[in-house]
Amino acid sequence: MDIPVFHDDQHGTAMVTAAALLNYCKLTKKKIGEVKLCGMGAGAAALSCLRLFQDLGVKRENMRIFDKDGHI
């Protein structure tokens, strides 16, 4: 194929949630470095989201992720 292709589960979810995060920051007038995040589940899509959020400026120490066994 001569078109860009991406895996929807990981990349699509990361793009949509990143857009929501950026909109949240704009609406609340918060800087992205001040945002605190909590994620439920640590699958491929969740980890892709967290990586993208870090690239956007969310501090690693402001992110928490949990799975069925608790805090990771």
C-alpha positions, 0 to 999 in steps of 0.5 A, spaced: 500 500 500 502 507 498 498 510 504 500 510 511 497 505 516 497 504 523 495 500 528 488 503 531 488 499 538 495 503 540 496 509 536 489 511 535 487 511 542 494 515 544 492 520 539 485 521 541 486 521 548 492 526 547 487 530 543 483 530 549 488 531 554 490 538 550 483 540 550 483 539 557 489 543 558 486 549 554 479 549 557 482 549 564 488 553 563 493 548 566 500 547 563 501 540 561 507 539 566 502 540 572 497 535 570 496 529 574 494 522 570 491 516 573 490 510 568 487 503 569 490 497 565 497 497 563 496 494 556 499 496 549 494 502 548 495 504 555 502 504 555 502 508 548 498 513 551 503 514 557 509 515 552 505 520 548 503 524 554 510 524 556 512 526 549 507 532 550 510 534 557 506 530 562 511 529 568 513 521 569 512 522 576 505 525 575 503 519 572 500 513 576 497 506 573 494 501 576 492 494 573 488 488 577 494 487 582 494 494 584 499 500 583 505 498 578 
